[in-house]
Amino acid sequence: MTQTHRPGPTLRVRTRELVPGTERPREDRVAAEEPLEVRLGWPGRAAQRVWVTMRTPGHDFELAAGWVVHEGIAPPHALRTVAYCTDVELTPQQELNVVTVTLATPPTVDPTTRLGAQSSGSSACGVCGKDSIEAALATPLAPAWAGPVAPAEVVRAMPARLRDEQPVFDITGGVHAAGLADADGTLLAVREDVGRHNAVDKVTGARVLAGEDPAAALLVVSGRAGFELVQKAVAVGTGALVAVGAPSALAVTLAQQAGMALYGFTRDDRTVRYA
């Protein structure tokens, strides 16, 4: 009987290191990137595909749950089960790349109408599967953050704290990270993925599946602050998005409209507030 192993976040590869005058064979580890299909079902509706993304295997249930919440398809309390699919047509290996989310109630919006049953995205873009810019801008907004606000010294310290919790990056140098934190800088959840939007979905999903409020004082990301990351942050009522890199103009506009603080170019001695 063939045993199927759950794919891990890294893979070993044989390489040749080219240096002046010679080359050396060596082994390296690279970040894994595989497709994840998300299916959605609810009472009276059999599960069907609503999204496919390229992701780093691991925390797949969190990724699916976070995506459903960020898209405004269902609130956290409406998620009944999240499980790998056992469709008889799938091979054992494929089963580990297909996740079914079952809702306790019909969705707030029908994802098969809004997103299309064939909706897909790459690991690089969180809104590529949208049919139009109007759909991307139709961001579900949670109530603005009313909890404690992180002081500037905490904001500046967050990228270094996030960096200390990135084991896959330490091995591969090839993944993004996202972390949720309290106003005092205490990290609540950190996740890594080849897709920066996937990492954000995973940290929200971690809170949702743990029965915790996905809103937090701070969402910290290892790269730039694109529109899709701000979209996910405001969808759950995050207090502030802290990025190592630059924000886009559309990200700044959405953060301002939603009343969420937005920081870019953040390091231990400097940060820039855009909203």
C-alpha positions as CSV (number, residue, x, y, z in Angstrom):
1,M,0.0,0.0,0.0
2,T,1.4,3.4,-1.0
3,Q,1.6,5.9,1.8
4,T,0.8,9.5,1.0
5,H,2.9,12.0,2.9
6,R,1.5,15.5,3.6
7,P,3.6,18.0,1.6
8,G,5.9,20.1,3.7
9,P,6.9,23.8,3.4
10,T,10.3,23.1,2.0
11,L,11.9,20.7,-0.5
12,R,15.5,19.6,-1.0
13,V,17.1,20.2,-4.4
14,R,20.5,19.6,-6.0
15,T,22.2,22.7,-7.2
16,R,25.6,24.0,-8.5
17,E,27.1,27.0,-6.9
18,L,29.0,29.1,-9.4
19,V,31.9,31.1,-8.0
20,P,34.8,32.8,-9.7
21,G,37.0,30.0,-11.3
22,T,34.9,27.0,-10.2
23,E,31.6,25.5,-9.4
24,R,30.5,23.4,-6.4
25,P,27.7,20.9,-6.2
26,R,25.6,21.4,-3.1
27,E,22.2,20.7,-1.7
28,D,19.7,23.5,-1.0
29,R,16.2,23.8,0.4
30,V,13.6,25.8,-1.5
31,A,10.1,26.9,-0.4
32,A,7.4,24.5,-1.6
33,E,4.7,25.9,-3.9
34,E,1.6,23.8,-4.7
35,P,-2.0,24.5,-5.7
36,L,-4.7,24.6,-3.1
37,E,-8.3,24.2,-4.2
38,V,-11.0,25.6,-1.8
39,R,-14.5,24.2,-2.0
40,L,-17.5,25.6,-0.2
41,G,-20.8,24.0,0.9
42,W,-23.7,25.0,3.1
43,P,-27.1,23.6,3.9
44,G,-28.9,22.7,0.7
45,R,-25.8,23.2,-1.4
46,A,-23.2,20.5,-2.1
47,A,-19.6,21.7,-1.9
48,Q,-18.1,23.1,-5.1
49,R,-14.9,24.8,-6.1
50,V,-14.7,28.5,-5.4
51,W,-11.0,29.3,-5.4
52,V,-7.6,28.0,-6.3
53,T,-4.3,29.5,-5.2
54,M,-0.7,28.6,-5.2
55,R,0.5,28.3,-1.6
56,T,3.2,26.9,0.6
57,P,1.7,23.7,2.1
58,G,0.9,23.9,5.8
59,H,-1.9,25.5,7.8
60,D,-4.2,24.8,4.9
61,F,-7.3,24.9,7.0
62,E,-6.4,28.3,8.3
63,L,-5.7,29.6,4.8
64,A,-9.2,28.5,3.6
65,A,-11.0,29.8,6.7
66,G,-9.2,33.2,6.5
67,W,-9.9,33.6,2.9
68,V,-13.6,32.9,3.4
69,V,-13.8,35.5,6.2
70,H,-11.7,38.1,4.3
71,E,-13.8,37.8,1.2
72,G,-17.0,38.6,3.2
73,I,-18.4,35.2,2.2
74,A,-19.3,34.3,5.8
75,P,-18.5,35.6,9.3
76,P,-16.3,33.5,11.6
77,H,-19.1,32.0,13.6
78,A,-20.7,30.6,10.5
79,L,-17.8,28.2,9.7
80,R,-18.9,24.7,10.7
81,T,-16.1,22.5,9.5
82,V,-12.9,22.7,7.5
83,A,-11.4,19.5,6.2
84,Y,-9.4,17.9,3.4
85,C,-11.7,16.6,0.6
86,T,-12.1,12.9,0.2
87,D,-13.8,12.9,-3.2
88,V,-13.5,9.5,-4.7
89,E,-12.2,11.1,-8.0
90,L,-9.2,12.5,-6.2
91,T,-5.9,10.7,-5.8
92,P,-4.5,10.5,-2.2
93,Q,-2.0,13.2,-3.1
94,Q,-4.7,15.5,-4.6
95,E,-6.8,15.1,-1.4
96,L,-4.1,17.0,0.5
97,N,-4.4,19.9,-1.9
98,V,-8.2,20.3,-1.7
99,V,-9.9,21.7,1.3
100,T,-13.7,21.9,1.9
101,V,-15.2,24.6,4.1
102,T,-18.7,23.8,5.2
103,L,-20.9,26.7,6.5
104,A,-23.6,26.3,9.1
105,T,-25.8,28.9,7.2
106,P,-25.9,30.2,3.6
107,P,-23.1,32.6,2.7
108,T,-23.5,36.3,3.0
109,V,-22.8,36.4,-0.7
110,D,-22.9,33.5,-3.1
111,P,-19.2,33.0,-4.1
112,T,-20.1,31.1,-7.2
113,T,-21.8,34.2,-8.5
114,R,-19.4,36.8,-7.1
115,L,-16.1,35.1,-7.8
116,G,-17.0,32.5,-10.4
117,A,-16.6,28.7,-9.8
118,Q,-13.3,28.8,-11.7
119,S,-11.8,31.7,-9.8
120,S,-8.1,31.4,-9.3
121,G,-5.1,33.3,-8.3
122,S,-1.3,33.0,-8.2
123,S,0.8,33.1,-5.0
124,A,1.7,36.7,-6.0
125,C,-1.7,38.3,-6.1
126,G,-4.6,38.2,-3.8
127,V,-7.2,39.9,-6.1
128,C,-6.2,38.3,-9.5
129,G,-9.3,36.1,-9.4
130,K,-11.7,39.0,-9.2
131,D,-13.7,39.7,-12.3
132,S,-13.3,43.5,-12.2
133,I,-11.8,46.3,-10.2
134,E,-15.2,47.2,-9.0
135,A,-15.4,43.7,-7.4
136,A,-12.0,44.2,-5.8
137,L,-13.1,47.6,-4.4
138,A,-16.3,46.1,-2.9
139,T,-14.4,45.5,0.3
140,P,-16.4,44.1,3.3
141,L,-15.7,46.4,6.2
142,A,-15.8,45.4,9.8
143,P,-16.2,48.0,12.5
144,A,-13.1,50.2,12.9
145,W,-10.7,49.1,15.7
146,A,-11.7,50.5,19.1
147,G,-9.1,48.8,21.2
148,P,-5.7,49.9,22.5
149,V,-3.5,51.7,20.0
150,A,0.1,50.7,19.6
151,P,2.6,53.5,20.3
152,A,5.3,54.3,17.7
153,E,8.0,52.5,19.6
154,V,6.1,49.2,19.4
155,V,5.3,49.8,15.7
156,R,9.0,50.3,14.9
157,A,9.9,47.1,16.8
158,M,7.4,44.8,15.0
159,P,9.4,43.8,11.9
160,A,12.3,42.6,14.0
161,R,9.9,40.6,16.2
162,L,8.2,39.1,13.1
163,R,11.6,38.2,11.6
164,D,12.5,36.2,14.7
165,E,9.5,34.0,14.1
166,Q,10.2,33.0,10.4
167,P,11.8,29.5,10.4
168,V,10.9,28.7,6.8
169,F,12.5,32.0,5.6
170,D,15.6,31.1,7.6
171,I,15.9,27.9,5.6
172,T,14.9,29.1,2.1
173,G,14.9,32.9,2.0
174,G,11.9,32.6,-0.2
175,V,8.7,33.2,1.7
176,H,6.7,36.1,3.1
177,A,5.4,36.4,6.7
178,A,2.4,37.9,8.4
179,G,1.8,38.3,12.1
180,L,-1.0,39.5,14.4
181,A,0.0,41.3,17.6
182,D,-1.5,43.1,20.6
183,A,-0.9,46.8,21.1
184,D,2.1,46.0,23.4
185,G,3.7,44.0,20.6
186,T,2.9,40.5,21.8
187,L,2.6,38.3,18.8
188,L,-0.6,36.3,18.7
189,A,0.0,34.3,15.5
190,V,2.7,34.2,12.8
191,R,2.5,32.4,9.5
192,E,4.7,32.1,6.4
193,D,3.8,31.5,2.7
194,V,5.2,32.1,-0.7
195,G,2.1,34.3,-1.2
196,R,2.0,37.3,1.1
197,H,-1.8,37.4,0.9
198,N,-1.9,33.7,1.8
199,A,0.2,34.5,4.9
200,V,-2.4,37.0,6.0
201,D,-5.3,34.6,5.3
202,K,-3.5,32.0,7.5
203,V,-3.0,34.3,10.5
204,T,-6.7,35.3,10.4
205,G,-7.7,31.7,9.9
206,A,-5.6,30.7,12.9
207,R,-7.6,33.0,15.1
208,V,-10.9,32.0,13.6
209,L,-10.3,28.3,14.0
210,A,-9.1,28.9,17.6
211,G,-12.4,30.6,18.4
212,E,-10.6,34.0,18.8
213,D,-11.5,37.4,17.4
214,P,-9.5,37.8,14.1
215,A,-9.3,41.6,14.8
216,A,-6.0,42.7,16.4
217,A,-4.2,45.9,17.2
218,L,-1.5,45.2,14.6
219,L,-1.1,43.2,11.4
220,V,2.6,43.1,10.5
221,V,3.8,42.0,7.0
222,S,7.3,41.3,5.8
223,G,6.9,43.1,2.4
224,R,5.1,46.0,0.9
225,A,1.6,47.1,1.8
226,G,-0.5,46.4,-1.4
227,F,-4.2,47.0,-1.7
228,E,-5.1,43.4,-1.2
229,L,-3.4,43.3,2.2
230,V,-5.2,46.4,3.4
231,Q,-8.4,44.9,2.0
232,K,-8.0,41.8,4.2
233,A,-7.0,43.9,7.3
234,V,-10.0,46.2,7.1
235,A,-12.3,43.2,6.5
236,V,-11.8,42.0,10.0
237,G,-11.3,45.3,11.8
238,T,-7.5,45.4,12.3
239,G,-6.2,48.5,14.1
240,A,-3.1,49.1,12.0
241,L,-1.1,47.5,9.2
242,V,2.6,47.6,9.6
243,A,4.7,46.9,6.5
244,V,8.5,46.7,5.9
245,G,8.1,48.1,2.4
246,A,6.0,50.8,0.7
247,P,2.3,51.0,0.4
248,S,0.5,51.6,-2.9
249,A,-1.7,54.7,-3.5
250,L,-4.8,52.5,-3.5
251,A,-3.8,50.9,-0.2
252,V,-3.4,54.3,1.3
253,T,-6.8,55.4,0.1
254,L,-8.6,52.3,1.4
255,A,-6.9,52.6,4.8
256,Q,-7.9,56.2,5.1
257,Q,-11.5,55.4,4.1
258,A,-11.7,52.6,6.6
259,G,-10.1,54.5,9.5
260,M,-7.2,52.0,9.8
261,A,-3.7,53.2,10.5
262,L,-1.1,52.3,7.8
263,Y,2.7,52.2,8.3
264,G,5.4,51.7,5.7
265,F,9.2,51.5,5.6
266,T,9.2,50.3,9.1
267,R,12.4,49.4,10.9
268,D,13.7,49.7,14.5
269,D,14.7,53.4,14.1
270,R,12.0,54.7,11.7
271,T,8.5,54.2,10.3
272,V,6.2,56.3,8.0
273,R,2.5,56.7,8.8
274,Y,0.3,57.0,5.7
275,A,-3.1,56.8,7.2
